[in-house]
Amino acid sequence: MEDPQVYIFIVIGAFCLLIASLFAGNAESNVLGATEFSFSITLFISFVLIIIGGVFWVSAAKILNK
């Protein structure tokens, strides 16, 4: 059996990408209560989550190719 760490990394990466896509897809700058700063922070958080999810997926692929 393969290392269960690979599957955990894949699930964590998918969860990070899911949350990031939810944030980025629902971000709007011209709604009531949204400032340019909050809109920028939301996009930054989603970008960071996409990077983190990608790192988890690359790590899982690296473990599989050993």
TACOR-V104898 format. One record per pair of residues at least 6 apart in sequence whose ideal C-beta (glycine too) atoms are under 8 Angstrom apart, sorted by the first residue. I is the first residue (numbers start at 1). GAP is how many residues later the second one is. D is the distance in whole Angstrom. If there is no record, write none. Layout:
BEGIN
i:I gap:GAP d:D
i:I gap:GAP d:D
END
This chain:
BEGIN
i:2 gap:62 d:7
i:3 gap:60 d:6
i:5 gap:58 d:6
i:6 gap:54 d:5
i:6 gap:57 d:5
i:6 gap:58 d:6
i:7 gap:53 d:8
i:9 gap:47 d:5
i:9 gap:48 d:7
i:9 gap:50 d:5
i:9 gap:51 d:4
i:9 gap:54 d:7
i:10 gap:46 d:7
i:10 gap:47 d:7
i:10 gap:50 d:5
i:12 gap:41 d:8
i:12 gap:44 d:5
i:13 gap:39 d:8
i:13 gap:40 d:4
i:13 gap:41 d:7
i:13 gap:42 d:8
i:13 gap:43 d:3
i:13 gap:44 d:4
i:13 gap:47 d:7
i:14 gap:39 d:7
i:15 gap:38 d:8
i:16 gap:33 d:5
i:16 gap:34 d:7
i:16 gap:36 d:5
i:16 gap:37 d:3
i:16 gap:40 d:7
i:17 gap:32 d:7
i:17 gap:33 d:6
i:17 gap:36 d:4
i:17 gap:37 d:8
i:19 gap:27 d:8
i:19 gap:30 d:6
i:20 gap:25 d:8
i:20 gap:26 d:4
i:20 gap:27 d:8
i:20 gap:29 d:4
i:20 gap:30 d:5
i:20 gap:33 d:7
i:21 gap:25 d:7
i:23 gap:19 d:6
i:23 gap:22 d:6
i:23 gap:23 d:4
i:23 gap:26 d:7
i:24 gap:18 d:8
i:24 gap:19 d:7
i:24 gap:22 d:4
i:27 gap:12 d:6
i:27 gap:15 d:5
i:27 gap:16 d:6
i:27 gap:19 d:7
i:28 gap:6 d:6
i:28 gap:11 d:8
i:29 gap:7 d:7
i:29 gap:10 d:4
END
